[in-house]
Amino acid sequence: MDYILISSPLQGFTDFRFRNTFHAVMGGIDTYYAPYIRLDGKKEMKKQTQRDLQPVNNQTPKLIPQVLTNNASDFIWVAQQMQQLGYSELNWNLGCPYPMVSKRGMGAGLLNNPAQIDRVLQQVFAESDTKISVKMRLGLESKFEIFEVLPVLNKYPLQNITIHPRIGKQLYKGEVDLAIFEKCIGLTPHTICYNGDINSVDTFREHANRFPGIKHWLIGRGLIADPFLPQMIKNNTLQYPENKLEQFRKFHDILFSEYEQALSGSGHLLHKMSALWEYFARLFPNTPKAFKMIKKANNIKAYNEAVGAIMANK
Ligand SMILES: Cc1cc2nc3c(=O)[nH]c(=O)nc-3n(C[C@H](O)[C@H](O)[C@H](O)COP(=O)(O)O)c2cc1C
């Protein structure tokens, strides 16, 4: 089967610099979701969000913006802004699990309120012609909440529904519930996309064998922890490319120089790179202390030395 691989949005990681670099150097991703847009009480987008979505800043083939809201008016306003920038689809975040968000009835905090989901979608579809897709968890507090939400989603002509089969309360801990995911597939005519814990080609293959009808797969953290994963899935191979180290070095170096230009001061730059290395470190099992070495580097020279040492030990 021809799989569609989608970069799952990671606020703080998959900004336009990351997406462009990933596309240029690593590849294998068909569609990128941008991290969520959230309005803070006003019909106004943060400068950083605006920059992230400006078409001139984006060189990936297909980019879909996402909104995090619980009200139709903000949703419609964001949809209009996105249409003006040339985006025809907006993804609705019904999965963000963080209490700061869910306690305000947004993200996963809406999953126990199907009536509100219905109201929002009804107004959005009445007042906007943007295509809508949904990214959701199984529920906020119970994995059965989704059974009340799907009938509501089934009333609307959505592009697709991504399911991350955890509940909000779990955050990112515990197992994904594949049995409930499987049940959901049979409960909706919508295209279902799978998302959660795809960290290796083997895991992808297991899931793809278990769910032969699923064509769309979102990869979030796995794409940073192993940037080769999408191309290896696409090439149907367990083998890393021969120039693995060279390719990773290029990916790293472009990211470094992009963030060096964008961020003010070496502290911010080191912080940014360190956050990436918390994931990258897993690519270097010969250096179990890789992340510690990066974290310890308190200036650019030390950082470069740490990166050099990690890569030399491959
Ligand atoms: C740091 C971080 C930021 C995230 N930001 C977003 C976001 O902006 N929008 C969203 O829908 N999901 C967000 N997610 C969830 C991921 O897109 C994804 O659904 C989740 O990590 C599970 O997939 P994975 O196991 O492939 O990472 C975020 C997750 C993490 C860890």
The ligand as an SDF file (V2000), in Angstrom:
LIG
                    3D

 31 33  0  0  0  0  0  0  0  0999 V2000
    6.3300   18.7160   22.9610 C   0  0  0  0  0  0  0  0  0  0  0  0
    5.0510   18.3170   22.2660 C   0  0  0  0  0  0  0  0  0  0  0  0
    4.3150   19.2810   21.5790 C   0  0  0  0  0  0  0  0  0  0  0  0
    3.1150   18.9290   20.9280 C   0  0  0  0  0  0  0  0  0  0  0  0
    2.4080   19.8880   20.2230 N   0  0  0  0  0  0  0  0  0  0  0  0
    1.2660   19.5230   19.5760 C   0  0  0  0  0  0  0  0  0  0  0  0
    0.5070   20.4720   18.7950 C   0  0  0  0  0  0  0  0  0  0  0  0
    0.8530   21.6440   18.6580 O   0  0  0  0  0  0  0  0  0  0  0  0
   -0.6370   20.0270   18.1980 N   0  0  0  0  0  0  0  0  0  0  0  0
   -1.0420   18.7100   18.2930 C   0  0  0  0  0  0  0  0  0  0  0  0
   -2.0650   18.3480   17.7160 O   0  0  0  0  0  0  0  0  0  0  0  0
   -0.3410   17.8060   18.9870 N   0  0  0  0  0  0  0  0  0  0  0  0
    0.7970   18.1810   19.6190 C   0  0  0  0  0  0  0  0  0  0  0  0
    1.5170   17.2290   20.2790 N   0  0  0  0  0  0  0  0  0  0  0  0
    1.1090   15.8190   20.1670 C   0  0  0  0  0  0  0  0  0  0  0  0
    1.8010   15.1390   18.9800 C   0  0  0  0  0  0  0  0  0  0  0  0
    1.4770   15.7320   17.7500 O   0  0  0  0  0  0  0  0  0  0  0  0
    1.4090   13.6550   18.8930 C   0  0  0  0  0  0  0  0  0  0  0  0
    0.0250   13.5840   18.7700 O   0  0  0  0  0  0  0  0  0  0  0  0
    1.8540   12.8750   20.1190 C   0  0  0  0  0  0  0  0  0  0  0  0
    3.1820   13.1900   20.4770 O   0  0  0  0  0  0  0  0  0  0  0  0
    1.7460   11.3750   19.8830 C   0  0  0  0  0  0  0  0  0  0  0  0
    2.4310   10.9870   18.7130 O   0  0  0  0  0  0  0  0  0  0  0  0
    3.9560   10.4300   18.7410 P   0  0  0  0  0  0  0  0  0  0  0  0
    3.9670    9.2710   19.7030 O   0  0  0  0  0  0  0  0  0  0  0  0
    4.2340   10.0260   17.3250 O   0  0  0  0  0  0  0  0  0  0  0  0
    4.8200   11.5460   19.2240 O   0  0  0  0  0  0  0  0  0  0  0  0
    2.6730   17.5800   20.9700 C   0  0  0  0  0  0  0  0  0  0  0  0
    3.4270   16.6160   21.6640 C   0  0  0  0  0  0  0  0  0  0  0  0
    4.6000   16.9550   22.3060 C   0  0  0  0  0  0  0  0  0  0  0  0
    5.3810   15.9050   23.0340 C   0  0  0  0  0  0  0  0  0  0  0  0
  1  2  1  0
  2  3  1  0
  2 30  2  0
  3  4  2  0
  4  5  1  0
  4 28  1  0
  5  6  2  0
  6  7  1  0
  6 13  1  0
  7  8  2  0
  7  9  1  0
  9 10  1  0
 10 11  2  0
 10 12  1  0
 12 13  2  0
 13 14  1  0
 14 15  1  0
 14 28  1  0
 15 16  1  0
 16 17  1  0
 16 18  1  0
 18 19  1  0
 18 20  1  0
 20 21  1  0
 20 22  1  0
 22 23  1  0
 23 24  1  0
 24 25  2  0
 24 26  1  0
 24 27  1  0
 28 29  2  0
 29 30  1  0
 30 31  1  0
M  END
$$$$
